[in-house]
């Protein structure tokens, strides 16, 4: 909105020309989202406490988590709200990628909100059943996938698949892109949800991943940089940088309140929306395979659960880890919660840096 208001003023005042630049509006978007979270989150915490919207703790989880019961949850509403408000203010709303990203964030967030609301009403740690949650995730992902494929057939989205380290091999998938998008979106959404178990862990890793995606999005939308780095240029992705920058700012602001000891949890409304959003951004900028590096720790968390469950069934009750997801294993072998979080952040930064180095190795 401010983009449409301020940019035309450059005809009268040269200063307003700066608002044409993606970098300026990305920085302003991140700062705006950060300030919204800083200002509004204390009010949200008081409101949630007043209505007793607190976290319910699973009985089978680590005993050290029992004292977290009652901590205000559904903080993801603040992340979503700050990101979207900031994007509406600083983004060019004629760009379909911007609307698609905001829509994906809202719809995945709606699934998480339903899950959190059922937990609140029933006063238990189980909201939607895993089957129900997966069905809704598939429905949202299928809708987004269908839109993207139709956009691709209309020439507004590239249906070629790109691979890191391979310059020339870009197979055209057409309608076969649809199941690939489903896999990325559902997997990404669930992986962040599984990592959301320690104070600051998931939001810190999301901040790292969104920071890397901000750089990747800017490069993908920039004519000179995309040609220099020999990656597929996605012209519409340029404006998407404002959205990802706003997401980074919102995550940074929320980390202030979510670090140990957490004053508020993001809840499923935050975890599912953030995971789905990261996956959708990677798809839009044609860097789906780099998502496995950008969100490497999230992938490891998800793999630990799949391995644990599979081995438990095949071995007749034996376990690989003391508890899954992976962060609980390290808690149970004696690592303090803060040490697990910081070390996972460090690994996340290494993964993110690796994803950025691949751009020059093509």
N, C-alpha and C positions, 0 to 999 in steps of 0.2 A: 504493500500500500504506500509506504513511504517512498519506495522506488519510483512509483508513478507520480508522486507529488514533488519529489526533489530533483529528479533528473531533468524534467523540462525547464527548471529554473536556470540551467546552465546557459541558456540563451541570453539571460540577463545578468547573471553573476557567474563568473568563471569558476569560482570555488565549488559550486555544485556539480561540476564535471566529475569530481572524484567519486560520486555515487554511482557512476557508470561501471566502475571497476569491481570485478568479482572479489578481489582480495580485500578491498575496503569493506564491502558489504558482508563478507564472511566474518571479518573481525568484529564488526558491529553486531552481527547476528549472534556470535558467540558471547560477547559482552552483555547483550540484552538478555539472552537466556540465563546467563549466570546471575545477573542482578534480579531477575524475576524469581529465580529459585531462592536466592539469599533473602529476599524481602518476604516472599509468600510462604515459604516452608514453615517458619515458626507458627504462623497462623494455622496452617494445615495440621501441624502436630497438636496444637491446642484443641482444634475441632475434633480430631480423631480421638483424642483422650476423653473429651467431653462425652462423645457417643460410644466410648469404650470399643473402638475399632482397633483391636490389638492382635498381635501374632499368636496363633496357636502352635504349640510345639509338638512334633511327633514324638510319641513315647519311645520308639525304637532308635531315636537319634542319640548323639552323645549326651551324657548326663550334664555336662557343663553348659548345655544350651537351655536347660530348664529355667534358668533365671532370666531368660529373654522373653518369657511369656508375658503378654500384655503390652509389649512395645508396639507403638502405633505402626500400622501397615498401610498398604495402598499408596505409598509415597510415589510410586510410578506415575500417578496422575499428575504430579508436579512436573516430572521430567517431560511427559507428553505435552502438557499444556505450555510449558516454557518454550519447548522446541517449536511447536506449531505457531504460537503467537509471534515469536521472533522471526520465523520464516515468512509469515504473512506480512510482517512489517518491512523486511529488508529484501525479500525475494521478488523476482519477476514472475508474477502469478499467471502469465500467459504460457509458461513452460509446463508441459504435461507431466514431465518427470517429477516436478515439485509436488503436484497434486497427487500423483500416484504414490509417492513416498509418504506424504502425510496421511493419505487414506490407508495405506498398509499399516502404518503405525497405530492409527486409531482402531482398525478392525482387530489386529492382534491384541491390542490393549483391551478391547471389549471382551475378548475371551478371558483374559487374565482377570478383568474386573468381575466377571460373572463368577469365576472360581473364588476370588477373594470374598465376594459378597456372600456366597453360600457358606464359606467358613465362618464369616462374621455372624450370620443368622443362626447357624447350627452350633456355634461355639465348639468347633472341632477342627482338627488339622487337615481334614479331607474336604475339598470343595467339589468340583467336577470330578468324576471318575476319570482315570487315565484314558479310557476308551472314548468318553464324551469329549474330553479335551482334544484328543487326536482327531476326532471327526470334525470338530469345529476348525482346527488348524488346517486340515486338508481342504475344507470348504473355502476358507479365506484364501489359502494358497492357490487353489484351483481357479478362483475368480481372478486373482492377480495374474496368474499364468495365462489365462485366456485373453485378458486385456493385452498383455505384452505380445502374445503371438499375433493377435489381430493387428496391433500396432506395427509389428514386424512385417506382416503381409502388406500393410499400407505404406511401408517405407519409413516408419518413424522409430523403428527399433531393429537392431541388427540380429538376425537369427543365426549368424555364424558363431561357432564356439571357438574361443581363443585359449591358448595354452601358454603358460610361462616357459621361457627358454626356446620356444618354437616360433620362428618369425613367419613362416609361410603356411604352416598347416592350420587352416581355419575351416573345418568342415561345416557345411550348411545343414542345419537340423530341421528347419521348417516346423511342422507340427510336433516333431519329436522333441522340440525344445520344452514343451509343456511338462512332461514328467520330470525333466531335469530341474525345472524351476520349482516344481513341487518338492523334490528331494532337498534342494538347497533351503527353501523357506521353512519347511517343517523341521528339518534338522537343525538349522540355525536357531530357530525359536526355542526348541527344546534344550539345546546345549546351554544357552544362557540361563534358562530356568533351573537346570541341574546345578549350575555353578553358584546359584544364589543361596548360599548356606552359611556364610561367615560375614561378619560386619565389614563392609567395604569391598569385599572380594569381587562380586559381579560388576558393581558400578565402576570400580577402578579398572577392571579389565575391559569394560565397555568403553571407558574414556580412552584407553590406549588404542583399542581397535578403531574407534571413531576418528581419533586423531590421524591414524595411518590412512583411513579411508578418505579423510578430507584432502590429504595430499594426493592420493590416487585419483580422486574425483576431479580435482583441479587439473592434473596432468592430462587425464583422459579428455577433458573438454577444451584443452588449450592447443591450438593448431601447431604452434612452434614446438612446444615440449613433447607432444604426442609423436610428431614426426621425428624429432631428435632421438627420442627413446624407442622409436619403432614399435609403438603400441597402437592398437586400433583407436582412432579418434572417435569420440562420441560427442558431437556438438551440443546436444541438449544437456549433457552432463555438467557443463560449465555452471549453469544456474543451480544445479543440485548441490554444489559446494556450499552454498549458504545454508541449506538445510542440514548438511552434515556438520558444518561448523557450529550451528546452533545446538545440535545434539551434543557436541563435545562440551560446549559451555554449560548446558543443562546438567550433564553428567558431573562436571567438575564442581558445580554448585551443590549438587545433591551429595557428593562425597563428603562435603563439610559436615553434614548432619548424619551420614551413614557410617562414618569411620568409627572404630571401636572406642568406647561402647556406643553402639548405634542409638540415636534418638528416634529414628524412624527407619522402617524397612520399605523397600520398593514394592514388595508383594509380587504376585503373578502378573498384575496389571503392568508392572514395570518390566519384569523379566521377559515375558512373552513378547511384549511390544518391541523391546530393544533388540532381542534376538531376531525377530522377523524383519525389523528395519535394517539391521546390519546385512542380512542375507539379501534383501531387496536392493540395497544400494550396490552391493557387489555385482548383482545381476545387471542392473542398469548401466554400470560402467564397464561391463564385459570382463570382469575380473573375478569370476566365481571361484576359480582354482586358487587364486591368491587369498581368498577368504579362509582357506584351510591354514594359511600361515598367519594372516592378520588376527584370526580368532583361534590361534593354536591351542591355548589353554582351555578354551571352551570345548574344543574338539576332544582333548585329552580327558576332560571331565565326563563327556558323553561316552567315550570309548570305555572308560573305567566301569561305568554302569553296565554297558552291554556285555563286557567281558565277565564281570562279576555274576550277572544273572545267568549267562550262558554256561559258565563253568559250574555254577551252583547246581543247575539242572542236570548237566552231563555227568558230574562227579557224585551226585547223590547227596549233596549238602556241604561240599567243601567250598572254600573261598580263596580267591586270589588276594584280595585286600581285606584288611580288618573291617572296613566299611566303605561303601561307595555312596556318593561320588568320591573322587580321589582326595579332595581336601579333608574329608572326615578320616581317611586312613592316616594321614599325617598327624591329625589331632590325636588319634588314639595311640600313636607310637610315641607321643610325648611332646610334640611341637606345640608351643603356645599359639593361640588363635592369631595374634598379631604377626608372629613369625611366618605362619602359613600364608597369610594374606600378602605380606610384603614380598616373600620369595616367589609366590605365584605372579605377582605384578612384575617382578624382574624377568621372569620367564616370558611373560606376555610382551614386555618391551623388546626382548630379544627376537621373539617371533615377528613382531611388527617391523623391526628394523630389517630383518631378513626379507620380509615381503617387499620393502622399498628397494633393497639392493637388487632384487630380481629384475627391476625395470631396466637397469643398465647392463644386465647380463644376457639380454636377448640377442 
